[in-house]
Amino acid sequence: MERKTTWELLGVYMDHFGERLPIAQMCVTDSELREILIKALLENKKYKLNIPKGCIV
């Protein structure tokens, strides 16, 4: 997985979990996004975006 681009990892995530990662609501660098994707795929757990109550997305 380390050799795949971030774009390719996003595709693998979408194929595996059947939904997109909510990257529009995330404020992360490319390397942080890669870490999130790799961790989610290795642990076989969807990434859960924690939005504080009262925030408008």
Predicted model as a PDB file, atoms N, CA, C, CB and O in Angstrom, pLDDT in the B-factor column:
MODEL        1                                                                  
ATOM      1  N   MET A   1       0.806  -1.190   0.000  1.00 67.00           N  
ATOM      2  CA  MET A   1       0.000   0.000   0.000  1.00 67.00           C  
ATOM      3  C   MET A   1       0.854   1.261   0.000  1.00 67.00           C  
ATOM      4  CB  MET A   1      -0.920  -0.006   1.185  1.00 67.00           C  
ATOM      5  O   MET A   1       0.414   2.308  -0.475  1.00 67.00           O  
ATOM      6  N   GLU A   2       2.048   1.172   0.518  1.00 69.00           N  
ATOM      7  CA  GLU A   2       2.917   2.341   0.576  1.00 69.00           C  
ATOM      8  C   GLU A   2       3.270   2.871  -0.817  1.00 69.00           C  
ATOM      9  CB  GLU A   2       4.187   2.001   1.335  1.00 69.00           C  
ATOM     10  O   GLU A   2       3.605   4.046  -0.964  1.00 69.00           O  
ATOM     11  N   ARG A   3       3.199   2.029  -1.818  1.00 88.00           N  
ATOM     12  CA  ARG A   3       3.578   2.449  -3.167  1.00 88.00           C  
ATOM     13  C   ARG A   3       2.441   3.099  -3.926  1.00 88.00           C  
ATOM     14  CB  ARG A   3       4.081   1.275  -3.945  1.00 88.00           C  
ATOM     15  O   ARG A   3       2.671   3.731  -4.957  1.00 88.00           O  
ATOM     16  N   LYS A   4       1.224   2.959  -3.440  1.00 90.00           N  
ATOM     17  CA  LYS A   4       0.077   3.548  -4.117  1.00 90.00           C  
ATOM     18  C   LYS A   4       0.013   5.044  -3.826  1.00 90.00           C  
ATOM     19  CB  LYS A   4      -1.230   2.854  -3.682  1.00 90.00           C  
ATOM     20  O   LYS A   4       0.430   5.505  -2.764  1.00 90.00           O  
ATOM     21  N   THR A   5      -0.515   5.784  -4.784  1.00 93.00           N  
ATOM     22  CA  THR A   5      -0.712   7.216  -4.561  1.00 93.00           C  
ATOM     23  C   THR A   5      -1.919   7.407  -3.645  1.00 93.00           C  
ATOM     24  CB  THR A   5      -0.911   7.978  -5.915  1.00 93.00           C  
ATOM     25  O   THR A   5      -2.698   6.480  -3.422  1.00 93.00           O  
ATOM     26  N   THR A   6      -2.058   8.605  -3.127  1.00 91.00           N  
ATOM     27  CA  THR A   6      -3.206   8.902  -2.272  1.00 91.00           C  
ATOM     28  C   THR A   6      -4.500   8.702  -3.046  1.00 91.00           C  
ATOM     29  CB  THR A   6      -3.123  10.342  -1.726  1.00 91.00           C  
ATOM     30  O   THR A   6      -5.477   8.181  -2.508  1.00 91.00           O  
ATOM     31  N   TRP A   7      -4.506   9.114  -4.306  1.00 91.00           N  
ATOM     32  CA  TRP A   7      -5.699   8.963  -5.158  1.00 91.00           C  
ATOM     33  C   TRP A   7      -6.056   7.486  -5.316  1.00 91.00           C  
ATOM     34  CB  TRP A   7      -5.464   9.608  -6.550  1.00 91.00           C  
ATOM     35  O   TRP A   7      -7.229   7.122  -5.243  1.00 91.00           O  
ATOM     36  N   GLU A   8      -5.055   6.638  -5.531  1.00 94.00           N  
ATOM     37  CA  GLU A   8      -5.294   5.196  -5.660  1.00 94.00           C  
ATOM     38  C   GLU A   8      -5.810   4.604  -4.346  1.00 94.00           C  
ATOM     39  CB  GLU A   8      -4.002   4.475  -6.091  1.00 94.00           C  
ATOM     40  O   GLU A   8      -6.689   3.742  -4.356  1.00 94.00           O  
ATOM     41  N   LEU A   9      -5.265   5.067  -3.218  1.00 93.00           N  
ATOM     42  CA  LEU A   9      -5.729   4.584  -1.916  1.00 93.00           C  
ATOM     43  C   LEU A   9      -7.183   4.979  -1.674  1.00 93.00           C  
ATOM     44  CB  LEU A   9      -4.839   5.133  -0.792  1.00 93.00           C  
ATOM     45  O   LEU A   9      -7.949   4.198  -1.110  1.00 93.00           O  
ATOM     46  N   LEU A  10      -7.571   6.187  -2.096  1.00 92.00           N  
ATOM     47  CA  LEU A  10      -8.967   6.604  -1.972  1.00 92.00           C  
ATOM     48  C   LEU A  10      -9.876   5.672  -2.770  1.00 92.00           C  
ATOM     49  CB  LEU A  10      -9.142   8.061  -2.449  1.00 92.00           C  
ATOM     50  O   LEU A  10     -10.971   5.333  -2.321  1.00 92.00           O  
ATOM     51  N   GLY A  11      -9.420   5.258  -3.956  1.00 94.00           N  
ATOM     52  CA  GLY A  11     -10.181   4.322  -4.782  1.00 94.00           C  
ATOM     53  C   GLY A  11     -10.309   2.961  -4.119  1.00 94.00           C  
ATOM     54  O   GLY A  11     -11.379   2.353  -4.146  1.00 94.00           O  
ATOM     55  N   VAL A  12      -9.226   2.481  -3.526  1.00 94.00           N  
ATOM     56  CA  VAL A  12      -9.247   1.193  -2.826  1.00 94.00           C  
ATOM     57  C   VAL A  12     -10.210   1.270  -1.635  1.00 94.00           C  
ATOM     58  CB  VAL A  12      -7.813   0.798  -2.350  1.00 94.00           C  
ATOM     59  O   VAL A  12     -10.976   0.338  -1.391  1.00 94.00           O  
ATOM     60  N   TYR A  13     -10.164   2.388  -0.894  1.00 93.00           N  
ATOM     61  CA  TYR A  13     -11.065   2.584   0.243  1.00 93.00           C  
ATOM     62  C   TYR A  13     -12.512   2.534  -0.229  1.00 93.00           C  
ATOM     63  CB  TYR A  13     -10.773   3.929   0.953  1.00 93.00           C  
ATOM     64  O   TYR A  13     -13.343   1.864   0.384  1.00 93.00           O  
ATOM     65  N   MET A  14     -12.817   3.239  -1.314  1.00 94.00           N  
ATOM     66  CA  MET A  14     -14.193   3.286  -1.824  1.00 94.00           C  
ATOM     67  C   MET A  14     -14.644   1.900  -2.300  1.00 94.00           C  
ATOM     68  CB  MET A  14     -14.306   4.310  -2.982  1.00 94.00           C  
ATOM     69  O   MET A  14     -15.777   1.496  -2.039  1.00 94.00           O  
ATOM     70  N   ASP A  15     -13.779   1.184  -2.982  1.00 95.00           N  
ATOM     71  CA  ASP A  15     -14.119  -0.171  -3.440  1.00 95.00           C  
ATOM     72  C   ASP A  15     -14.338  -1.116  -2.261  1.00 95.00           C  
ATOM     73  CB  ASP A  15     -13.010  -0.722  -4.353  1.00 95.00           C  
ATOM     74  O   ASP A  15     -15.257  -1.935  -2.278  1.00 95.00           O  
ATOM     75  N   HIS A  16     -13.500  -1.001  -1.250  1.00 94.00           N  
ATOM     76  CA  HIS A  16     -13.554  -1.911  -0.104  1.00 94.00           C  
ATOM     77  C   HIS A  16     -14.775  -1.660   0.785  1.00 94.00           C  
ATOM     78  CB  HIS A  16     -12.285  -1.777   0.722  1.00 94.00           C  
ATOM     79  O   HIS A  16     -15.468  -2.599   1.178  1.00 94.00           O  
ATOM     80  N   PHE A  17     -15.031  -0.387   1.099  1.00 94.00           N  
ATOM     81  CA  PHE A  17     -16.113  -0.053   2.032  1.00 94.00           C  
ATOM     82  C   PHE A  17     -17.401   0.382   1.338  1.00 94.00           C  
ATOM     83  CB  PHE A  17     -15.659   1.040   2.961  1.00 94.00           C  
ATOM     84  O   PHE A  17     -18.442   0.487   1.986  1.00 94.00           O  
ATOM     85  N   GLY A  18     -17.348   0.634   0.043  1.00 94.00           N  
ATOM     86  CA  GLY A  18     -18.553   0.999  -0.698  1.00 94.00           C  
ATOM     87  C   GLY A  18     -19.036   2.417  -0.463  1.00 94.00           C  
ATOM     88  O   GLY A  18     -20.178   2.748  -0.781  1.00 94.00           O  
ATOM     89  N   GLU A  19     -18.177   3.252   0.089  1.00 90.00           N  
ATOM     90  CA  GLU A  19     -18.540   4.658   0.284  1.00 90.00           C  
ATOM     91  C   GLU A  19     -17.274   5.514   0.251  1.00 90.00           C  
ATOM     92  CB  GLU A  19     -19.307   4.857   1.631  1.00 90.00           C  
ATOM     93  O   GLU A  19     -16.158   5.032   0.448  1.00 90.00           O  
ATOM     94  N   ARG A  20     -17.492   6.782  -0.002  1.00 87.00           N  
ATOM     95  CA  ARG A  20     -16.360   7.703  -0.073  1.00 87.00           C  
ATOM     96  C   ARG A  20     -15.918   8.147   1.312  1.00 87.00           C  
ATOM     97  CB  ARG A  20     -16.716   8.917  -0.918  1.00 87.00           C  
ATOM     98  O   ARG A  20     -16.713   8.188   2.251  1.00 87.00           O  
ATOM     99  N   LEU A  21     -14.661   8.474   1.419  1.00 85.00           N  
ATOM    100  CA  LEU A  21     -14.131   9.065   2.640  1.00 85.00           C  
ATOM    101  C   LEU A  21     -14.531  10.542   2.626  1.00 85.00           C  
ATOM    102  CB  LEU A  21     -12.559   8.882   2.747  1.00 85.00           C  
ATOM    103  O   LEU A  21     -14.391  11.194   1.591  1.00 85.00           O  
ATOM    104  N   PRO A  22     -15.020  11.087   3.735  1.00 80.00           N  
ATOM    105  CA  PRO A  22     -15.504  12.477   3.739  1.00 80.00           C  
ATOM    106  C   PRO A  22     -14.367  13.497   3.742  1.00 80.00           C  
ATOM    107  CB  PRO A  22     -16.393  12.711   4.947  1.00 80.00           C  
ATOM    108  O   PRO A  22     -14.241  14.281   4.682  1.00 80.00           O  
ATOM    109  N   ILE A  23     -13.532  13.492   2.685  1.00 80.00           N  
ATOM    110  CA  ILE A  23     -12.356  14.355   2.678  1.00 80.00           C  
ATOM    111  C   ILE A  23     -12.700  15.837   2.553  1.00 80.00           C  
ATOM    112  CB  ILE A  23     -11.445  13.957   1.552  1.00 80.00           C  
ATOM    113  O   ILE A  23     -11.882  16.682   2.918  1.00 80.00           O  
ATOM    114  N   ALA A  24     -13.877  16.173   2.053  1.00 72.00           N  
ATOM    115  CA  ALA A  24     -14.252  17.581   1.931  1.00 72.00           C  
ATOM    116  C   ALA A  24     -14.386  18.224   3.308  1.00 72.00           C  
ATOM    117  CB  ALA A  24     -15.569  17.723   1.147  1.00 72.00           C  
ATOM    118  O   ALA A  24     -14.185  19.431   3.443  1.00 72.00           O  
ATOM    119  N   GLN A  25     -14.718  17.448   4.323  1.00 75.00           N  
ATOM    120  CA  GLN A  25     -14.882  17.973   5.674  1.00 75.00           C  
ATOM    121  C   GLN A  25     -13.616  17.812   6.520  1.00 75.00           C  
ATOM    122  CB  GLN A  25     -16.046  17.280   6.357  1.00 75.00           C  
ATOM    123  O   GLN A  25     -13.600  18.181   7.694  1.00 75.00           O  
ATOM    124  N   MET A  26     -12.569  17.268   5.930  1.00 77.00           N  
ATOM    125  CA  MET A  26     -11.346  17.015   6.681  1.00 77.00           C  
ATOM    126  C   MET A  26     -10.302  18.078   6.362  1.00 77.00           C  
ATOM    127  CB  MET A  26     -10.798  15.613   6.369  1.00 77.00           C  
ATOM    128  O   MET A  26     -10.168  18.513   5.219  1.00 77.00           O  
ATOM    129  N   CYS A  27      -9.579  18.481   7.373  1.00 81.00           N  
ATOM    130  CA  CYS A  27      -8.493  19.440   7.192  1.00 81.00           C  
ATOM    131  C   CYS A  27      -7.198  18.714   7.551  1.00 81.00           C  
ATOM    132  CB  CYS A  27      -8.700  20.742   8.080  1.00 81.00           C  
ATOM    133  O   CYS A  27      -6.699  18.820   8.672  1.00 81.00           O  
ATOM    134  N   VAL A  28      -6.666  17.976   6.581  1.00 85.00           N  
ATOM    135  CA  VAL A  28      -5.466  17.170   6.811  1.00 85.00           C  
ATOM    136  C   VAL A  28      -4.506  17.332   5.643  1.00 85.00           C  
ATOM    137  CB  VAL A  28      -5.831  15.678   7.009  1.00 85.00           C  
ATOM    138  O   VAL A  28      -4.904  17.692   4.535  1.00 85.00           O  
ATOM    139  N   THR A  29      -3.246  17.061   5.909  1.00 90.00           N  
ATOM    140  CA  THR A  29      -2.252  17.084   4.844  1.00 90.00           C  
ATOM    141  C   THR A  29      -2.337  15.779   4.055  1.00 90.00           C  
ATOM    142  CB  THR A  29      -0.821  17.294   5.420  1.00 90.00           C  
ATOM    143  O   THR A  29      -3.016  14.838   4.466  1.00 90.00           O  
ATOM    144  N   ASP A  30      -1.655  15.736   2.942  1.00 91.00           N  
ATOM    145  CA  ASP A  30      -1.645  14.526   2.117  1.00 91.00           C  
ATOM    146  C   ASP A  30      -1.084  13.341   2.895  1.00 91.00           C  
ATOM    147  CB  ASP A  30      -0.825  14.753   0.839  1.00 91.00           C  
ATOM    148  O   ASP A  30      -1.617  12.234   2.809  1.00 91.00           O  
ATOM    149  N   SER A  31      -0.015  13.564   3.651  1.00 91.00           N  
ATOM    150  CA  SER A  31       0.581  12.449   4.405  1.00 91.00           C  
ATOM    151  C   SER A  31      -0.351  11.972   5.520  1.00 91.00           C  
ATOM    152  CB  SER A  31       1.938  12.872   5.003  1.00 91.00           C  
ATOM    153  O   SER A  31      -0.417  10.774   5.796  1.00 91.00           O  
ATOM    154  N   GLU A  32      -1.071  12.894   6.160  1.00 91.00           N  
ATOM    155  CA  GLU A  32      -2.040  12.491   7.181  1.00 91.00           C  
ATOM    156  C   GLU A  32      -3.191  11.708   6.564  1.00 91.00           C  
ATOM    157  CB  GLU A  32      -2.579  13.719   7.924  1.00 91.00           C  
ATOM    158  O   GLU A  32      -3.670  10.737   7.150  1.00 91.00           O  
ATOM    159  N   LEU A  33      -3.631  12.124   5.392  1.00 90.00           N  
ATOM    160  CA  LEU A  33      -4.708  11.413   4.696  1.00 90.00           C  
ATOM    161  C   LEU A  33      -4.269  10.005   4.328  1.00 90.00           C  
ATOM    162  CB  LEU A  33      -5.137  12.179   3.434  1.00 90.00           C  
ATOM    163  O   LEU A  33      -5.041   9.056   4.462  1.00 90.00           O  
ATOM    164  N   ARG A  34      -3.031   9.867   3.863  1.00 93.00           N  
ATOM    165  CA  ARG A  34      -2.492   8.540   3.533  1.00 93.00           C  
ATOM    166  C   ARG A  34      -2.486   7.645   4.772  1.00 93.00           C  
ATOM    167  CB  ARG A  34      -1.059   8.659   2.951  1.00 93.00           C  
ATOM    168  O   ARG A  34      -2.860   6.475   4.693  1.00 93.00           O  
ATOM    169  N   GLU A  35      -2.063   8.189   5.913  1.00 92.00           N  
ATOM    170  CA  GLU A  35      -2.033   7.414   7.156  1.00 92.00           C  
ATOM    171  C   GLU A  35      -3.436   6.955   7.550  1.00 92.00           C  
ATOM    172  CB  GLU A  35      -1.413   8.245   8.289  1.00 92.00           C  
ATOM    173  O   GLU A  35      -3.626   5.810   7.958  1.00 92.00           O  
ATOM    174  N   ILE A  36      -4.411   7.846   7.428  1.00 91.00           N  
ATOM    175  CA  ILE A  36      -5.798   7.503   7.751  1.00 91.00           C  
ATOM    176  C   ILE A  36      -6.293   6.383   6.851  1.00 91.00           C  
ATOM    177  CB  ILE A  36      -6.709   8.735   7.615  1.00 91.00           C  
ATOM    178  O   ILE A  36      -6.913   5.431   7.325  1.00 91.00           O  
ATOM    179  N   LEU A  37      -6.021   6.492   5.548  1.00 92.00           N  
ATOM    180  CA  LEU A  37      -6.475   5.483   4.584  1.00 92.00           C  
ATOM    181  C   LEU A  37      -5.824   4.133   4.846  1.00 92.00           C  
ATOM    182  CB  LEU A  37      -6.173   5.938   3.155  1.00 92.00           C  
ATOM    183  O   LEU A  37      -6.504   3.107   4.876  1.00 92.00           O  
ATOM    184  N   ILE A  38      -4.520   4.129   5.033  1.00 94.00           N  
ATOM    185  CA  ILE A  38      -3.796   2.873   5.251  1.00 94.00           C  
ATOM    186  C   ILE A  38      -4.258   2.213   6.544  1.00 94.00           C  
ATOM    187  CB  ILE A  38      -2.272   3.121   5.294  1.00 94.00           C  
ATOM    188  O   ILE A  38      -4.474   1.002   6.580  1.00 94.00           O  
ATOM    189  N   LYS A  39      -4.413   3.003   7.608  1.00 94.00           N  
ATOM    190  CA  LYS A  39      -4.867   2.455   8.890  1.00 94.00           C  
ATOM    191  C   LYS A  39      -6.263   1.850   8.757  1.00 94.00           C  
ATOM    192  CB  LYS A  39      -4.866   3.549   9.976  1.00 94.00           C  
ATOM    193  O   LYS A  39      -6.512   0.754   9.258  1.00 94.00           O  
ATOM    194  N   ALA A  40      -7.171   2.553   8.088  1.00 94.00           N  
ATOM    195  CA  ALA A  40      -8.538   2.057   7.917  1.00 94.00           C  
ATOM    196  C   ALA A  40      -8.549   0.747   7.133  1.00 94.00           C  
ATOM    197  CB  ALA A  40      -9.405   3.108   7.203  1.00 94.00           C  
ATOM    198  O   ALA A  40      -9.271  -0.186   7.484  1.00 94.00           O  
ATOM    199  N   LEU A  41      -7.754   0.680   6.081  1.00 94.00           N  
ATOM    200  CA  LEU A  41      -7.728  -0.524   5.251  1.00 94.00           C  
ATOM    201  C   LEU A  41      -7.074  -1.694   5.973  1.00 94.00           C  
ATOM    202  CB  LEU A  41      -6.994  -0.249   3.948  1.00 94.00           C  
ATOM    203  O   LEU A  41      -7.551  -2.824   5.873  1.00 94.00           O  
ATOM    204  N   LEU A  42      -5.989  -1.440   6.698  1.00 95.00           N  
ATOM    205  CA  LEU A  42      -5.307  -2.524   7.417  1.00 95.00           C  
ATOM    206  C   LEU A  42      -6.152  -3.057   8.567  1.00 95.00           C  
ATOM    207  CB  LEU A  42      -3.961  -2.039   7.948  1.00 95.00           C  
ATOM    208  O   LEU A  42      -6.173  -4.262   8.821  1.00 95.00           O  
ATOM    209  N   GLU A  43      -6.851  -2.156   9.265  1.00 96.00           N  
ATOM    210  CA  GLU A  43      -7.677  -2.580  10.396  1.00 96.00           C  
ATOM    211  C   GLU A  43      -9.078  -3.002   9.963  1.00 96.00           C  
ATOM    212  CB  GLU A  43      -7.772  -1.461  11.415  1.00 96.00           C  
ATOM    213  O   GLU A  43      -9.860  -3.497  10.774  1.00 96.00           O  
ATOM    214  N   ASN A  44      -9.393  -2.804   8.683  1.00 96.00           N  
ATOM    215  CA  ASN A  44     -10.699  -3.139   8.117  1.00 96.00           C  
ATOM    216  C   ASN A  44     -11.835  -2.419   8.853  1.00 96.00           C  
ATOM    217  CB  ASN A  44     -10.921  -4.653   8.167  1.00 96.00           C  
ATOM    218  O   ASN A  44     -12.888  -2.995   9.123  1.00 96.00           O  
ATOM    219  N   LYS A  45     -11.586  -1.139   9.170  1.00 94.00           N  
ATOM    220  CA  LYS A  45     -12.576  -0.315   9.868  1.00 94.00           C  
ATOM    221  C   LYS A  45     -12.750   0.985   9.100  1.00 94.00           C  
ATOM    222  CB  LYS A  45     -12.147  -0.036  11.345  1.00 94.00           C  
ATOM    223  O   LYS A  45     -11.768   1.632   8.733  1.00 94.00           O  
ATOM    224  N   LYS A  46     -13.996   1.367   8.858  1.00 92.00           N  
ATOM    225  CA  LYS A  46     -14.270   2.639   8.200  1.00 92.00           C  
ATOM    226  C   LYS A  46     -13.772   3.777   9.069  1.00 92.00           C  
ATOM    227  CB  LYS A  46     -15.776   2.797   7.907  1.00 92.00           C  
ATOM    228  O   LYS A  46     -13.782   3.690  10.297  1.00 92.00           O  
ATOM    229  N   TYR A  47     -13.336   4.847   8.419  1.00 89.00           N  
ATOM    230  CA  TYR A  47     -12.922   6.037   9.148  1.00 89.00           C  
ATOM    231  C   TYR A  47     -14.171   6.782   9.582  1.00 89.00           C  
ATOM    232  CB  TYR A  47     -11.996   6.946   8.282  1.00 89.00           C  
ATOM    233  O   TYR A  47     -15.072   7.011   8.775  1.00 89.00           O  
ATOM    234  N   LYS A  48     -14.230   7.163  10.858  1.00 85.00           N  
ATOM    235  CA  LYS A  48     -15.375   7.903  11.380  1.00 85.00           C  
ATOM    236  C   LYS A  48     -14.938   9.332  11.642  1.00 85.00           C  
ATOM    237  CB  LYS A  48     -15.941   7.242  12.676  1.00 85.00           C  
ATOM    238  O   LYS A  48     -14.057   9.588  12.462  1.00 85.00           O  
ATOM    239  N   LEU A  49     -15.565  10.255  10.936  1.00 78.00           N  
ATOM    240  CA  LEU A  49     -15.261  11.666  11.098  1.00 78.00           C  
ATOM    241  C   LEU A  49     -16.004  12.188  12.315  1.00 78.00           C  
ATOM    242  CB  LEU A  49     -15.638  12.472   9.828  1.00 78.00           C  
ATOM    243  O   LEU A  49     -17.232  12.120  12.374  1.00 78.00           O  
ATOM    244  N   ASN A  50     -15.265  12.708  13.285  1.00 77.00           N  
ATOM    245  CA  ASN A  50     -15.870  13.239  14.503  1.00 77.00           C  
ATOM    246  C   ASN A  50     -16.092  14.736  14.343  1.00 77.00           C  
ATOM    247  CB  ASN A  50     -14.982  12.945  15.740  1.00 77.00           C  
ATOM    248  O   ASN A  50     -15.140  15.517  14.325  1.00 77.00           O  
ATOM    249  N   ILE A  51     -17.344  15.126  14.229  1.00 72.00           N  
ATOM    250  CA  ILE A  51     -17.711  16.529  14.098  1.00 72.00           C  
ATOM    251  C   ILE A  51     -18.372  16.959  15.400  1.00 72.00           C  
ATOM    252  CB  ILE A  51     -18.660  16.763  12.871  1.00 72.00           C  
ATOM    253  O   ILE A  51     -19.376  16.375  15.806  1.00 72.00           O  
ATOM    254  N   PRO A  52     -17.821  17.973  16.059  1.00 70.00           N  
ATOM    255  CA  PRO A  52     -18.427  18.428  17.311  1.00 70.00           C  
ATOM    256  C   PRO A  52     -19.851  18.906  17.101  1.00 70.00           C  
ATOM    257  CB  PRO A  52     -17.596  19.543  17.927  1.00 70.00           C  
ATOM    258  O   PRO A  52     -20.188  19.435  16.042  1.00 70.00           O  
ATOM    259  N   LYS A  53     -20.697  18.716  18.127  1.00 74.00           N  
ATOM    260  CA  LYS A  53     -22.078  19.164  18.041  1.00 74.00           C  
ATOM    261  C   LYS A  53     -22.116  20.674  17.848  1.00 74.00           C  
ATOM    262  CB  LYS A  53     -22.867  18.754  19.301  1.00 74.00           C  
ATOM    263  O   LYS A  53     -21.321  21.416  18.426  1.00 74.00           O  
ATOM    264  N   GLY A  54     -23.057  21.106  17.024  1.00 71.00           N  
ATOM    265  CA  GLY A  54     -23.216  22.523  16.766  1.00 71.00           C  
ATOM    266  C   GLY A  54     -22.443  23.024  15.566  1.00 71.00           C  
ATOM    267  O   GLY A  54     -22.649  24.157  15.130  1.00 71.00           O  
ATOM    268  N   CYS A  55     -21.554  22.201  15.022  1.00 64.00           N  
ATOM    269  CA  CYS A  55     -20.800  22.595  13.833  1.00 64.00           C  
ATOM    270  C   CYS A  55     -21.613  22.311  12.587  1.00 64.00           C  
ATOM    271  CB  CYS A  55     -19.450  21.862  13.770  1.00 64.00           C  
ATOM    272  O   CYS A  55     -22.249  21.263  12.473  1.00 64.00           O  
ATOM    273  N   ILE A  56     -21.589  23.239  11.664  1.00 64.00           N  
ATOM    274  CA  ILE A  56     -22.286  23.068  10.399  1.00 64.00           C  
ATOM    275  C   ILE A  56     -21.276  22.606   9.365  1.00 64.00           C  
ATOM    276  CB  ILE A  56     -22.990  24.386   9.951  1.00 64.00           C  
ATOM    277  O   ILE A  56     -20.223  23.218   9.192  1.00 64.00           O  
ATOM    278  N   VAL A  57     -21.599  21.540   8.691  1.00 58.00           N  
ATOM    279  CA  VAL A  57     -20.686  20.970   7.696  1.00 58.00           C  
ATOM    280  C   VAL A  57     -21.210  21.289   6.315  1.00 58.00           C  
ATOM    281  CB  VAL A  57     -20.528  19.435   7.882  1.00 58.00           C  
ATOM    282  O   VAL A  57     -20.598  20.905   5.318  1.00 58.00           O  
TER     283      VAL A  57                                                      
ENDMDL                                                                          
END                                                                             
